[in-house]
Amino acid sequence: MADGSFMPGPAVVAAIQADLADYNGKRTGVIERVARRSRLFLAVYAVAVVALFVALFFWMGGFGLFGGEAEIVGGVDVSRSGRDGALIVLGLVAAFGLVGGYFVHRLAGRPVRKLQQSFRETLIPRIFGFLQNVSYRKGRKPETYRDLPNAAIGNYNRRSFDDVISGEHDGMKFEAFEARFTRQRDKKRDVLVFAGIILSFDLVRGFPGILIASRANPSLQNIFADLFGFGGLKTVSAGDAEADARYQIRSDNVEAARAVVTPAFLRALDELNASWPSSAGRLTLAGNRGFVLLPTGKNFFELPDIDVACDYASHIEPMVRDMTGLLATARLARSTA
């Protein structure tokens, strides 16, 4: 599905491979440094915890922990109660010591996370250097999120964002972001509504209302109605029986939707579902923006763990192809609105 013209040229690929070589060279040194830090931090922490444990043990031993004569008050052996309380305290110290060890280990590994994030901030704009005005952010709310209609996602009350990439290609401004939306069912459980990648893009003419198009699945229609809240959105025919059987298209402006649901728009849906057949991808038009939504458990902009050498063909090129596939879908949909 990806347009070959979207892919980085030889000069860009060479620059990316130079960055990868630099990263891989630093990676080995950081792994060794973190291993030394971990051993040092955990050794110091273990000594501190053991010292505290021993000090408390002997201090409480002075209050009858090692036995001795029973102290009876009102028919109750208070010395035994003291020993039991002391053992509980020592058990808690041991438990908190183990938990604290995890956080000390995390602290020791901070250089790894810092190197990987620095690498991402440098590499991702370079990877997508064939696009214009590329910027990368992590964990921040996307600017175009405010334009995303609730009906495109579903009924949710919690959200989180990971990688956010924005830029422009041949006059089409876009923003791609990884997002997770959930609905709290009760105090202990959340229902996953959407997790995946969303690509927003500006429309040439705009759409006066909301249009949502997705792959048809009659067996899940009631579930989708509950999740997505299709109130006010009516079914729009594509004017073709086969297309109507393949896709479910809904809008609050049926007349405007009929003008948009052209062969190019249907081709965008076909290519979206052909490229990601296991994911219920969908297209949404709302006002001046369009959205390609791809539910997936995959991290679109993931780099390998620090102990794995980063390779262009294995780790970078698939990321670029996924991104260009989404952009190609967006351009087809944009041509109709």
N, C-alpha and C positions, 0 to 999 in steps of 0.2 A: 504494500500500500504506500510506503514511503516514497516520495518523489526523489529520485537520485540527485536532482539539482539542489536539494536541501542539505545533502551530506557535506561535511567539511572537505575542502580541497587538500591536495598534497602538502601545501605549506602549513596549513592549520594542523593537519595530522602530525607533521614533523614537530611542531611546537608542543603539541600535547604529549608526544612520546618523550620529548626532552624533559617536560615537567614530571612525567611518570618516572623517568630514570632518576631525577633528582629526589623525588619522594621515596622511591624504593631504596636509594642510598641512605637517606636519613632514617628510614623505617628501621633498619637493622640496628643502628646506634640507639634509637629510642627504646627498642625492645630490651636491649641489654641494660640501658640505664634504668628502665622501669623495673626490671628484674632485681637489680641491686637495691633500688628504693624500696621495693616491696619487702625484700628480706630484712633491710634495716628497720623500716617502719614497724613491721610485724614483730621483729625481735624486741625492739624497745617497748612496744605496746604490751607484748607478752610478759616482759619482765615487770612492767608497772602493774599489770593485773595480778600476776602471781604475788608480788610484794604486798599489794592491797589485801589479797585473799589471805595470805599468811598472817599479816598484821591483825586483821579482823579475827582470824581463827584463834590466835593466842590471846588477843584481848578479851574475846568472849569466853575463852577457857578460864579466865580468872573469875568468871561468874557462874562456874559450875559446869562448864561444858565437858570437862574431863571426869566428871563424876564427883566423888567425895560423899560426905554425909548428906542425906536427904534433908531438905528444909521444908518442914510441914507447917503450913499456916491454914488454920480452919479446916483441917483434914485434907488439904490439897498440897501435893508435892510441887512447890513453886520452883524448885531447882530443875525439875524435869521440864516444866513449862519454859523455863529460861533456855534450856538446851535445845528444845524444839524450835523456839523462836530464833536462836542463833543459827541453827542449821538452815532454816528458811532464808535468813538474811544471806548466808554464805552461798546458798543455791542461786539466789537472785543475782548476787555479784558475779557468779560464774556465767549465768545466762546472759547478763548484760555485757560481760566480757566477750562472749562469742559474737553477739550482735555488733558490738563496737569494732571487732576485728574486721567485719565486712566493710564498714565505712573507712577504716584505716587502709584496707586494700584498695578501695575506690580512690582514696586520696593519693595513694602511691601511683595509681594508673592515670592520674590526671594528664601527664605529658603525652600519653597516647591519644587521648581524646582531643587535646589541644592541637597536636600535629594533624590529626585527621580532619578536624574542622578547618584549620588553616589551609590545608590542602584542598578541601572542597571549595572554599571561598576563592582560591586561586584558579583551580582547575575548571570548575563548572562554567564560569564565563568564557574560558578558553574553549571548552568543548563545544559550546554553542556560539562560537565566534563567527559562524557563517550567518548568524542573525544580527540584528542591530539593537543597540542600546540595552544590552543584556545586563540584568542585575540579579543578585542572589541574596536571599535572606532565609533565616531558619527560625522556626517557632513563632513567627509574627503573623498577625492577621492579614490576609491578602487584601489589597485595596479594592478588588472587584467583588469581594465576598458580599458586600452590602447590596449588590445588584442581583445576587443569586436568589431566585424565588424559593420559598419554602416548599412549594409543591414539587420542585425538581429533586429535592432531597427526601422529604418525608417529615413526619412529626418527630422533632427532636428538641431536647432542651440542654444538651451538652455538646461542646465542640472542641476540637483541638487541631492544630496545624503543625506541619513539619517543614519540609523544604518548600520554598516559594521562589519561582523563577519568572521574571517578566522580561519582555523585549518586544521586538517588532520584526516582521518579515514582509518585504515588498508592500509596505503600507498598512499591513494588518497588525495592530497592536494586540498583544496577548499577555496572559498571566497564567502560569501553570502552578498548581499547588496541591500538595498531599494533605488530605483532610480526613477527619474521623468525626462522625456525628452519631450520638447515642441518645436514647430516651430512657430516663430513669423510671424503672417499673416500681421499685420500692427502695428501701434504704440500703439493701444489700445487692440489688441486681440492676444492671443496665441492659437495655435491648439495643443491639447494634443496628443502626438505620442505614448508614453508609460509611464505607472506608475505602479509599482509593485515591485516584488522581482526577483533578478537575482542571480543564483548560478553558479559560474564558477568553473571548475575542470580541473586538468591536465590530458592529454591523455597519454596512454601507448606508442602508436606508432606515434600518430599525424595524421593529415589529410592534404594532400597537396592541399589546397584550402579552399573554404567556402561551407558549406552545411547547409541549413535551412529547417527544417521540422516542419510543423504545421498542424492543423486540416483543412481539405478542406472545403471551403465554396464558391461555385461558384458565389453566388449572391454578394459576397464582393470582388471578384477577382480584379476587376478594382480599387476599393478603396485601396486594399492592394498594388497593383502595384504602385499607386501614393505615398502611405505612405512609403513603404519599398524600393522603388527604385530597382526592381529586374533586372535592366539592367546587362546583362552578365551572369545571372544565368539561367540555363536551367532546364526543368522539368526532374526528374529522376523517372523511374518506379520502384515500389517495387517488381515487378515480380509477383504480386498477384492482381487480379481485385478488390477484396474487400478492400485491403489495399490502392490501388490507389484511390478508391472512398472515403475512410476515410481521407486520408492525402495528403497534397501537399508538395512534396519534391523537392527542387531546389538546384543546385550546379553549380559552374564554372568548376568543374572537374567531369564530368559524369561517366567516367570509375572508378575512385577511389570511387565515391559515391555508385556505384552499389555493390562494395565489402563491404561497410560499412552497407548498408541498409539490415541487416540480420533480422531473426525472433526476436533476442534479442533487436535490435534497435526498431523494430516495437512494441515489448512488452513494451519498455520504454515509447513510445508515448501513447500506450493504457492505461497504468497505470497513466501517467500524466493527461490524459484527464478524466479518471474515477475518480481520486481523486479530481480534480477541474473541474467539468463538465461545470461550468458557466464561466470559464476563458479560453481564447484562448492561452493555453500554447504551447510553441514551444521549439525545441531543435536546437542548432547550434553547428557545429564543425568548427574550424578555426585554422589551424596550430597545435600548441601544446596544445590548450585549447578547452574545450567544455563548453557550456552554457545552462542552463535550464532557460527559461524566462517565468515568470508567471505574466501576467497583472492582477492586482487586486487593489481595493481601500482599502483593508485591510492592517493595519499596522501589519506586521508579528511579530514584537518584542515589541508589545505594552503592557504596564502595566496599570492597572486601575488608575483612578484619585485618588488623595490623600485622598479623603473622603470615598473611598471604600477599605475595607480590602482585601489584596492580598491573594488569596487562591491557593494552588497547583493544585487541580483538575480542578478548573474553569479557571485559568489564565496561569499557567505554563505548565501543561501537553499538552494542545492543541498547544502551541507554539512549544514544543518539537516534537510532532507528525507531524506538518507541516514541520519542518526542516528535520526530518528523512525521510519523504516522498520525499522531493527534493533530498536528498542524495541517496535514493534507486533508483530514476530515473537516477541520474547521474552515478551510478555504472553500471546500465544496459547498458546505452549508451556507457560508457567507455570501456566495455568489447568487443565492436565491433571495437574500434579505438585505 
